[in-house]
Amino acid sequence: MNEITALEELIEQAGQNMISQIMTTLPGVIITYEDNLATVKPLASFNMLDSRVLEFPIIPNVPVIFPAGLGGDASFTFPVKSGDGCLLIFSSQSIDGWLLNREAADPRKHDLKDCFAIPGLYPSR
């Protein structure tokens, strides 16, 4: 193997490692729900570059979002209970500022702590 090929492989592995750390969306199941916050279990596993397969941890305090309009004056909601499916959406930045209604200077990117749950996701029956 020549030096260029080895360097290309190293760069490719580094890129794949970075991509594998980016969370975007995952299916999940709601464990508990109260006051528009859920504890959610992602229904996926995390494949490590060394071939290990790890389970995602349970994520607490996930904001549950429903469709809304008219500046928040109109919304569509429905009851949510333990065992309901959901779609987890991971923010590209920390949502702490949004949750606290103030600016937050947190460097987190696509972190498990920064997700929203949209209830109503179920596998086809």
C-alpha positions in Angstrom: 0.0 0.0 0.0 1.5 3.4 -0.9 1.5 6.4 1.3 -1.3 8.2 -0.6 -3.7 5.2 -0.4 -2.9 4.9 3.4 -3.6 8.6 3.9 -6.8 8.4 1.9 -8.0 5.5 4.0 -7.1 7.4 7.2 -9.0 10.5 6.0 -12.0 8.3 5.0 -12.0 6.6 8.5 -11.9 10.0 10.2 -14.8 11.3 8.1 -16.9 8.1 8.8 -16.1 8.4 12.5 -17.3 12.1 12.6 -20.4 11.2 10.5 -21.3 8.3 12.9 -21.4 10.8 15.8 -24.0 13.0 14.2 -27.5 12.4 15.5 -30.3 13.5 13.1 -33.5 11.4 13.7 -34.4 8.1 15.3 -37.6 6.3 16.1 -38.4 6.0 19.8 -40.9 4.9 22.3 -42.2 7.1 25.1 -41.5 5.7 28.6 -43.1 8.5 30.6 -44.9 11.7 29.6 -45.9 14.7 31.8 -46.2 18.4 31.2 -45.1 18.1 27.5 -41.9 16.4 28.5 -41.1 12.8 27.9 -38.6 10.2 28.9 -37.8 8.3 25.6 -36.0 5.2 24.6 -34.5 5.4 21.1 -35.4 2.2 19.1 -32.1 1.9 17.4 -28.6 0.7 18.2 -25.3 2.6 17.6 -22.8 0.8 15.4 -19.2 1.5 16.5 -16.4 1.6 14.0 -14.8 -1.4 15.8 -17.9 -3.4 15.1 -19.4 -3.2 18.6 -23.1 -2.5 18.7 -24.4 -0.4 21.6 -27.9 0.5 22.7 -28.7 4.2 22.9 -29.4 5.4 26.5 -32.9 6.5 27.7 -33.3 10.2 27.2 -35.1 12.2 29.9 -36.8 15.6 29.6 -37.5 15.5 25.9 -39.9 18.3 24.8 -42.9 16.8 23.0 -44.1 18.9 20.1 -47.5 19.0 18.3 -48.5 20.9 15.2 -49.4 24.5 16.0 -50.2 27.7 14.1 -51.6 31.2 14.5 -48.6 32.1 16.7 -49.3 29.2 19.0 -53.0 30.1 19.5 -54.2 27.1 17.6 -52.8 23.6 18.0 -53.6 20.0 17.4 -52.9 17.7 20.4 -53.9 14.3 21.5 -53.3 12.1 24.6 -49.8 10.6 24.9 -49.1 7.5 27.1 -46.3 5.2 27.9 -45.5 2.9 25.0 -46.5 5.4 22.3 -44.1 5.6 19.3 -42.4 8.9 18.5 -39.9 10.4 16.1 -36.8 11.9 17.8 -35.3 14.9 16.1 -31.9 16.0 17.2 -31.0 19.7 17.0 -27.8 20.8 15.4 -27.3 23.1 18.4 -28.1 23.1 22.1 -31.8 23.7 22.8 -31.1 24.9 26.3 -31.6 28.6 25.3 -34.9 27.7 23.6 -36.1 25.8 26.6 -35.2 28.6 29.0 -36.2 31.4 26.6 -32.8 33.0 26.7 -29.6 32.9 24.8 -27.3 29.9 25.5 -23.7 29.6 24.5 -23.3 25.8 24.6 -21.1 24.2 22.0 -23.1 20.9 21.8 -23.9 19.7 18.3 -26.4 16.9 17.5 -26.3 15.8 21.1 -28.7 13.3 22.6 -29.7 15.9 25.2 -30.9 18.2 22.4 -33.9 16.5 20.9 -37.6 16.8 20.4 -40.2 14.1 20.2 -43.0 14.1 17.7 -45.6 11.5 19.0 -47.6 9.3 16.7 -44.8 7.3 14.9 -45.8 3.6 14.6 -44.5 0.9 12.4 -46.8 -0.1 9.5 -49.4 -2.6 10.6 
